């Protein structure tokens, strides 16, 4: 009789998991396309919803067949959570350096948490409990009130900024190519996929870095309201000189990341 760990590892390596990952990547791409669209609306003064993952899901739920599509996204994101958790438990056996292997596994765990937050938001939206406005500043305020809360918020800021920088580096060096099979990197289609990935990773990294900067400013000033999610970060971009141009570029970049997710689903390499 197989041990539970052997069964979980076989699931991780199965073809069925490949199908589940592809479904998840497509739904992740849809979320980014919606966020990019809402950010574009914000750039041109037509925004009605939050330019965030939860705002995008709420926007989708109000469209024809939107409720069904939000359920599909929730399930798809759950597939990605399972994939990353299995990767955390059993991934990278070919890596001879233990420290590097566990660093990669820790990254997989972090991605599982990110996907889990989106899945949770999608399930809340699908069940009619996700219409409220996000409370990033209230969450930060609660942390601030803890002993050493200001340092905790500062550490969160550094972690978010670090993640944003890692995405920019991954985009600039085209390290994301490892996520595509050989066919997905060759020919004119491959060149287009790589360009989408490069633009998408850099734009997403910049926007996440701004979110981290807002948390850092909140920690320094001890003002929770200075923190914010992606929607506030993009609003901050809009308020800068040439903000409309910058925000339009970021919006298109986030949409490009969404399209890259579709390419990755088609040419999955793991």
N, C-alpha and C positions, 0 to 999 in steps of 0.2 A: 504493500500500500504506500502510495506517495505521500511524503510529508507536505504539510500546507505550504512551506516555503518553496518546495519543488514545483508544486502546482502553480503558485503565483509567478514563479520565474518562467514556466512554460507559457503562461498566459502573456507575459511580457514579450516573449519572443514570437508569439503566434501571428499568423496572417490576419486573424480577426482583430488583433490589436492595431495592426496597420490600417485596417478599414476604419476603426473607431477614431484613430488619430487623424485620419484624413477628414472625417466628418467634423471633428473638433476644430481643425485648422480652418476649414471653410467657415464655420460659425464665428471663429475668432476674426477672420477676415471681414465678415459682414459687420461685426461690431466696429472695426476700425474704419470701414467705409462710412458708416453712419456718423461716427465721431468726426471724421473729416468733413462730411457734408454739413454737420451742425457748426463746425468751426468756420467753414466757408460762409455760412449764413451770418455768423457773428461778425466776420470781417466786413460784410456788406450791410450790417445793421438790420438784419432780418431775423435774428435769432429769437426763438420762442421757447427753446428747451435748453437744459444744461448741456454744455459741450463736454460731456464726460461719458464713461461707460454706462452708468445708470441712466443718465439723461437720454443717451442714444436708445437704450432699451425701452424707455418710456415712450419716446418718439415712435419707435417701431410698433409698439403695442397699439397705438392709435390708428395705424394704417389698416387697409383691408387685409384680412388674414394675419394681422399683426400678432394677435394673441397666440396663434399656432406657431408662428415663426419664433416668438420669444421662448416658447417651450422647447423648440428644436435647438435654439442657442443654449438654453440651460442644460439640456442633455449633452449637447456637443462639448460644452465647456467641462462638464463632469467627466467626459471621456478623457479630456486632456489632463484633468486632475489625477485620474487613475494612472494614466501613462507616466506622469512625472513622479508619482509616489512609487510606482514599480521601478522606475529608473533610479530613484533615490535608494531603494532597497537593493537592487540587483545590477544596476547599470555600470558600465565602464570596466568590465572584468579584464579587458585587454590592457588597461593602464597599469604598468609595472610600479609606478611611483605611488605609494599609498596616499601621501599628502595630496597629490594632484587628483587622484581618484576621488577622495572624499571631498575635495573642493568642488569638483564637478557634480558630485551627488548633492552637496549642499545647495548648489545653484539650481538643480532640479527641484529640490524641496521648496526653494524660494519661488520658482515658477508655478509650482503646484498651489502655493498660497495665493498668488496673483490670479490664477485661473479660478481658484475656489471662490475668491471675492466676486468675480464676474458671474460665476455660476449662481452664487447666493443671491446676487442682485437680480439676475434673470428669473430665478424661481420666485422671488418676492414680487417682481413685476407681473409675472404670469398669473400669480394668485391674487393680484389686485392690491398688493401691500407695498408696492414700490413707487408710489406717486409722489412721496414727500421729497423735499429738497434735502440734499446731502448735508451732513453735519460734521464736516471735517474740522471746523473751528471748535465746535463743542467737544469733540473727541480730544483735540489738542488741549483745550482748557482743563479737561479732567486729568490729563497726564501732567499738565503744569502744576496742578494742585497736589500732586504726589511729592513725597520727599525726594529731592533731586530731580524733580520733573523737568526743570529747565534743561538739565544735562541730557535727560532721556530724549526730549524733543530735538535737541542739537544732534544727538547720535542718529536719530531717525532721519534728520535732514542730510547728514553726511552719507548715510546708507542710500537714500534716494538719489542724491547727486552722483554717488559712485556708480549706481546702476545706470543712470542716464549717460554718464561718461563711457561706461562699458558698451552701451548700445552704439554710441557715436563711433567708438574705436572699431567695433565689430562691423559697422557699416563702411567706414573709411577703408579698412584693410580687406574688406570683402570676405571676412572669415565666415560669414553666413553661407558661403558657397557649400560648406560641408553639409548643409541641410538639404541640398539638392542632389539628385543622382546625376550621372554623367550626361544623360540626355537633356536634363534640365539646365545644363551649363553650356551646351553646344549649339551652334547655329545662330540664326537671327533671334529665334525665340529665347534661347539661353541668354543672349546678350541683353534682351529686353527684361528678362527675369532678374538678372544681376543688377541692372540699372534700377529697377523697382526696389529691390532689396537695399541697395546702397542709399538711395534717397529716403526710403522708408525708415530704415534703422537710424539714420542721422536725424531726421525730423522728429521721430519718436523720442530719441535720446535727448534732444534739445528741450522738448516740451516737458519731459520728466525731470530734467535738470532744473528747469524753472520751478516746478513743484517743490523740489528739494530746497531751492533757494528761498521760497516763501516760508517753508518750515524753519529754515535757518534764521531768517529775519524775525520770525515769531519767537524763537528761542533767545535771540540776542536782546530783543525789546521786551520780552516777557508779555507779549500781547498775542493771545491765542487767535484773535480775529485776523492777524496778519498772515496766518497759515491758510492753506486752501488746496483744493484738488486741481485736477486738470482744467476745469472750467475757469477757476480764478486765475490760473497760470496763463491761459490763453487771453483772458480779459486784460491781464497785465501787459502782455505783448501788444495788444491792440492800442493801449494807452501810450506806447512809446512813439518817438519820431519814426515816421514811415511804418507805423504799426500795422496798418491795413495790408501793406505789401508783405511784411514779415509774417503776419498771421495767415495770409493767403498761401504763402509758400509752405508754412507748417501744415496747414490743412491739407494741401495737395500731397505733402510728404506722408502724412498719416494715412491718407487714402492709398498712396503707393504701397505702404506697408501692408494694408489690407489686401491689395492685389497680389503682393508677394506671398501672402499666406495661401492664396488660391494656387499659385504656382508650386509652392512647397507641398501642398496637399496632393497635387498631380504627380510631382516628381520627388516623393518622400524618400529621404535617406536618413537612417538612424542607426 
